[in-house]
């Protein structure tokens, strides 16, 4: 090949490359939002990459509260900055005390994210599933047990009638509404919809890359309220806590909830901002009352509190980002009854109470009663470092006091393998009635089968009490009754430590967050993102 021919060949190659690059540039331009959103996902200039929790389902009825559910779906009501329910998919509502009926006047012109109109029939379908589908497996079903009838009086009006007054009902109307036209006749638990959700919320589902662990969303340009500033969200499903910190450090994530130790490493670090929320999220050793050990020894659960230095757990594992726990609702506006704080850290008191219960130390220093050692197994998810660290500290403290708490590391909690409990997390951030389904006998969220007639009576009364002062009095009674005969050994409340890149503006720390600090995106429509 002579010199001219080589030059001609080289120019042809260069021209081809330029054509290819020109097409690539059109597809990834920061201002381009047209075409297939999935193809535009490589443009990260206005894309929030969020290192979130693992999930396998995005459906408000099945999943419950999660960041993804909260931004894809919307409910009749939503929570404001103070955690109070305000209108969302409805323009207005009324409540008739005589008929115990809520009447909701729906917004008009709302569209599902597939373009179909949202109507009253979607609301009826959702609430009928929650109240009438006997095959539905969901932890939130007891929130809706007082509903007796749901009907659409026209395409923009829904009436929901109760069997009796329910003080928390407006809170439960915040659940995301489901599209009847996509789900009617399907099994909600197994429907493919759960991996391809369609809502009416601020962001629209695009794709779920299971292999890559990413869920891609784009803002809903036809959202009925304020359209978010941030165009896309790439939600990365990340289980391991250390991985989230590494992703932030390397630029692979823009925002993540970190445990207190990892969050501390970013404080004052150039290019990052720490957002410290208060949460109602507590950690506890939750006992399984189906196990043989606790069936025989449930009288000895509460006494364990005397042997645990909870302040040491807060200072070491949480680096001071939290507080000691004595009640499941002590950070709720209706809770915080100090009369329930009956277990100070006191090893002498622990020994005295163990003696009263008939426990004596064996030659190995472990307490025994009726020929049985005080030994129980607690399962802890191995990828949650903060829980593993809490469990290890508590294990050492109890062992020194004469109790063996065996830690079993698992990848997923298993309620049917004979463990004696698990290192639990839970939150009552909104209405205190959230405790009802967890602690009422046979409650829909009562996985550990706790049963206490006094607690049943108090929680039932509080759910149906109309006076706020009376409810607060009753929840104070619940806290005391629960402390005297607990379902779990409460250890600590966690602060919600988020870290974001400095170009992110808008996360509002005035909101109290829930379990696993869920709720950070409550005002995401106001967020702004600037990437260099």
Residue pairs with C-beta under 8 A, 6 or more apart in sequence:
1 9
26 32
27 35
27 39
27 40
27 42
28 40
28 42
28 43
29 43
30 43
30 45
30 46
32 40
32 43
33 40
33 218
33 231
37 204
37 206
37 216
37 218
37 232
38 206
38 207
38 216
40 218
40 232
41 47
41 206
41 216
41 232
41 234
43 232
44 234
44 531
45 531
46 229
46 230
46 231
46 232
46 529
46 531
47 230
47 231
47 232
47 233
47 234
47 529
48 230
48 232
48 233
48 234
48 254
48 255
48 504
48 527
48 529
49 233
49 234
49 236
49 252
49 253
49 254
49 255
50 67
50 233
50 234
50 235
50 236
50 253
50 254
50 255
50 256
51 236
51 238
51 243
51 244
51 247
51 248
51 252
51 253
51 255
51 256
52 67
52 68
52 235
52 236
52 237
52 238
52 256
52 257
53 66
53 67
53 237
53 238
53 239
53 516
54 237
54 238
54 239
55 63
55 66
55 68
55 237
56 194
56 195
57 63
57 194
57 195
58 66
58 68
58 69
58 72
58 194
58 195
58 197
58 205
58 215
59 69
59 178
59 188
59 191
59 193
59 194
59 197
60 69
60 73
60 75
60 175
60 176
60 178
61 126
61 129
61 130
61 136
61 138
61 140
61 175
61 176
61 178
61 188
62 137
62 138
62 188
62 189
62 194
63 69
64 138
64 139
64 140
65 514
65 515
65 518
65 519
66 518
67 235
67 518
67 519
67 520
67 521
68 215
68 217
68 235
69 176
70 176
70 201
70 518
70 519
70 521
70 522
71 201
71 202
71 203
71 217
71 233
71 521
71 524
72 113
72 176
72 197
72 199
72 201
72 203
72 204
72 205
72 217
73 176
73 177
73 178
73 197
73 199
73 200
73 201
74 88
74 89
74 176
74 177
74 199
74 200
74 201
74 202
75 88
75 89
75 173
75 174
75 175
75 176
75 177
76 87
76 88
76 89
76 90
76 93
76 104
76 123
76 158
76 173
76 174
76 177
77 85
77 86
77 87
77 88
77 90
77 170
77 171
77 173
77 174
78 85
78 86
78 87
78 88
78 174
79 85
79 86
79 174
79 430
79 511
79 519
79 522
80 86
81 508
81 510
81 511
81 522
81 523
82 510
82 511
83 429
83 430
83 511
83 512
85 170
85 171
85 173
85 174
87 93
88 174
89 106
89 107
89 110
89 118
89 123
89 177
89 200
90 104
90 105
90 106
90 107
91 105
91 106
91 107
92 105
93 102
93 103
93 104
93 105
94 102
94 103
95 101
95 102
95 103
96 103
97 165
99 161
100 161
100 162
100 163
100 164
100 165
101 159
101 160
101 161
101 162
102 159
102 160
102 161
102 162
102 169
102 173
103 153
103 157
103 158
103 159
104 123
104 157
104 158
104 159
104 160
104 173
105 156
105 157
106 118
106 119
106 120
106 123
106 156
106 157
106 158
107 224
108 156
109 224
110 117
110 118
110 200
110 224
111 117
111 118
111 200
111 222
111 224
112 118
112 122
112 179
112 181
112 198
112 199
112 200
113 198
113 199
113 200
113 201
113 204
113 205
113 220
113 222
114 179
114 182
114 198
116 179
116 181
118 177
118 179
118 200
119 152
119 155
119 156
120 152
120 153
120 154
120 155
120 156
120 157
120 158
121 152
121 155
121 180
122 177
122 178
122 179
122 180
122 181
123 150
123 152
123 158
123 177
124 150
124 151
124 152
124 158
124 180
125 178
125 180
125 183
125 184
126 175
126 177
126 178
126 180
127 144
127 147
127 150
127 160
128 150
129 136
129 178
129 188
130 136
130 138
130 140
130 141
130 144
130 147
130 175
131 144
131 145
131 147
131 150
133 188
135 187
135 189
136 188
136 189
137 189
138 444
139 437
139 444
139 445
140 172
140 175
140 437
140 444
140 445
141 437
141 444
142 436
142 437
142 440
142 443
142 444
142 445
143 168
143 172
143 175
143 433
143 436
143 437
143 444
144 172
146 162
146 163
146 164
146 166
146 169
146 463
147 160
147 161
147 162
147 163
148 161
148 162
148 163
149 159
149 160
149 161
150 158
150 159
150 160
150 161
151 158
151 159
152 158
152 159
153 159
160 173
162 169
164 464
165 464
165 466
166 433
166 463
166 464
167 431
167 433
167 462
167 463
167 464
167 465
167 466
167 471
168 431
168 433
168 434
168 436
168 463
171 430
171 431
171 433
176 199
176 201
177 199
177 200
178 188
179 198
179 199
182 193
182 198
183 191
183 193
186 193
188 194
195 208
196 205
196 208
197 205
198 205
199 205
200 220
200 223
200 224
201 220
201 223
202 219
202 220
202 223
202 225
202 227
202 228
202 524
202 525
203 217
203 218
203 219
203 220
203 228
203 233
204 217
204 218
204 219
204 220
205 215
205 216
205 217
206 216
206 217
206 218
207 215
207 216
208 214
208 215
208 216
209 215
209 216
213 236
213 237
213 238
214 234
214 235
214 236
214 237
215 234
215 235
215 237
216 232
216 233
216 234
216 235
217 232
217 233
217 234
217 235
218 231
218 232
218 233
219 227
219 228
219 230
219 231
219 232
220 227
221 227
225 525
226 525
226 526
227 525
228 524
228 525
228 527
229 525
229 526
229 527
229 528
229 529
230 524
230 527
230 528
230 529
236 247
236 252
236 253
238 244
238 247
238 256
239 383
240 383
240 385
241 258
241 259
241 262
241 383
241 384
241 385
241 386
242 262
242 385
244 253
244 256
244 257
244 258
244 262
245 256
245 258
245 262
245 265
245 266
245 499
246 252
247 253
247 256
248 254
248 256
248 258
248 266
248 272
248 499
248 501
254 500
254 501
254 503
254 504
254 529
254 531
255 498
255 499
255 500
255 501
255 504
255 507
255 520
256 498
256 499
256 500
257 496
257 497
257 498
257 516
257 517
257 520
258 266
258 497
258 498
258 499
259 318
259 385
259 386
259 497
260 317
260 318
260 319
260 320
260 321
260 322
260 386
260 494
260 495
260 497
261 317
261 319
261 385
261 386
262 499
263 274
263 321
263 497
263 498
263 499
264 319
266 272
266 274
266 499
267 274
270 502
271 501
271 502
272 499
272 500
272 501
272 502
273 499
273 500
273 501
273 502
273 504
274 497
274 498
274 499
275 496
275 497
275 498
275 499
275 500
275 507
275 509
275 520
276 321
276 495
276 496
276 497
276 498
276 509
277 495
277 496
277 497
277 498
277 509
277 511
277 512
277 513
277 517
277 520
278 331
278 495
278 496
278 509
278 512
278 513
279 331
279 427
279 429
279 493
279 494
279 495
279 496
279 512
279 513
279 514
279 517
280 329
280 331
280 332
280 427
280 428
280 429
280 493
280 512
280 513
280 514
280 515
281 425
281 426
281 427
281 429
281 493
281 494
281 496
281 513
281 514
281 515
281 516
281 517
282 325
282 328
282 425
282 426
282 427
282 490
282 491
282 492
282 493
282 494
283 325
283 386
283 387
283 390
283 423
283 424
283 425
283 491
283 492
283 493
283 494
284 325
284 328
284 423
284 424
284 425
284 426
284 488
284 489
284 490
284 491
285 304
285 378
285 394
285 405
285 421
285 422
285 423
285 424
285 488
285 489
285 491
286 421
286 422
286 423
286 424
286 448
286 487
286 488
287 294
287 298
287 301
287 376
287 420
287 421
287 448
287 450
287 487
287 488
287 489
288 294
288 415
288 419
288 420
288 421
288 422
288 448
288 449
289 295
289 298
289 448
289 449
289 450
289 451
289 487
290 448
290 449
291 376
291 418
291 419
291 420
291 421
293 372
293 375
293 376
293 420
294 301
294 376
294 420
294 421
296 370
296 372
297 369
297 372
297 374
298 485
299 357
300 354
300 357
300 359
300 374
301 486
301 488
301 489
302 343
302 483
302 484
302 485
302 486
302 489
303 350
303 353
303 354
303 357
304 398
304 403
304 489
305 343
305 489
305 490
306 343
306 344
306 345
306 346
306 347
306 349
306 350
306 353
307 345
307 347
307 350
307 397
307 398
307 401
307 403
308 345
308 394
308 397
308 398
308 489
308 491
309 345
309 397
310 324
310 325
310 345
310 491
310 492
311 324
311 345
312 393
312 397
313 324
313 390
313 393
313 394
313 491
313 492
314 320
314 322
314 323
314 324
314 492
316 389
316 393
317 386
317 389
317 390
317 393
317 492
318 386
318 492
318 494
318 495
321 494
321 495
321 497
322 492
322 493
322 494
322 495
323 492
323 493
324 491
324 492
324 493
325 490
325 491
325 492
325 493
326 340
326 341
326 342
326 343
326 483
326 490
327 335
327 336
327 337
327 340
327 341
327 479
327 482
327 483
327 490
328 335
328 426
328 428
328 435
328 438
328 439
328 479
328 482
328 490
329 335
329 336
329 428
329 432
329 435
329 475
329 478
329 479
330 336
330 337
330 340
330 479
330 493
331 493
331 512
332 428
332 429
332 432
332 475
334 431
334 432
334 471
334 472
334 475
335 428
335 432
335 475
335 476
335 479
337 475
337 476
337 479
337 480
339 476
339 479
339 480
340 476
340 479
340 480
340 482
340 483
341 483
342 480
342 483
342 484
343 483
347 401
350 401
351 401
354 367
354 402
357 369
358 369
358 370
359 367
359 368
359 369
359 374
360 367
360 368
360 369
361 367
361 368
361 402
362 368
362 373
365 402
366 373
366 374
366 375
366 402
366 403
366 404
367 373
367 374
367 402
367 403
368 374
373 404
374 402
374 403
374 404
375 403
375 404
375 405
375 406
376 404
376 405
376 406
376 420
376 421
377 406
377 407
377 408
377 419
377 420
377 421
378 391
378 405
378 406
378 407
378 408
378 419
378 420
378 421
378 422
378 423
379 408
379 409
379 410
379 413
379 414
379 419
379 421
379 422
379 423
380 387
380 388
380 391
380 407
380 408
380 409
380 410
380 422
380 423
381 387
381 409
381 410
381 411
381 412
381 413
381 423
382 388
382 409
382 410
382 411
383 411
386 494
387 423
387 425
388 407
388 409
390 423
390 491
390 492
391 405
391 407
391 423
392 407
394 405
394 491
395 405
395 407
398 404
398 405
399 405
408 419
413 422
415 447
421 448
421 488
424 488
425 515
425 516
426 438
426 515
427 434
427 513
427 514
427 515
428 434
428 435
429 512
429 513
429 514
429 519
430 514
432 462
432 471
432 475
433 459
433 462
433 463
435 459
435 478
436 443
436 459
436 460
436 463
437 443
437 444
437 445
437 446
438 445
438 446
439 446
439 450
439 452
439 455
439 459
439 482
439 487
440 446
440 455
440 456
440 459
440 460
441 450
441 451
441 452
441 453
441 456
442 449
442 451
448 487
448 488
450 487
452 481
452 482
452 485
452 487
454 481
454 485
455 478
455 481
455 482
455 485
458 474
458 475
458 477
458 478
458 481
459 478
461 474
462 471
462 474
462 475
462 478
465 471
465 474
494 517
496 513
496 517
496 520
497 517
498 507
498 517
498 520
500 507
501 531
503 529
503 530
503 531
503 532
504 527
504 528
504 529
505 527
505 528
505 529
505 530
506 523
506 524
506 526
506 527
506 528
507 520
507 523
507 527
508 522
508 523
508 526
511 519
511 522
511 523
512 519
513 519
513 520
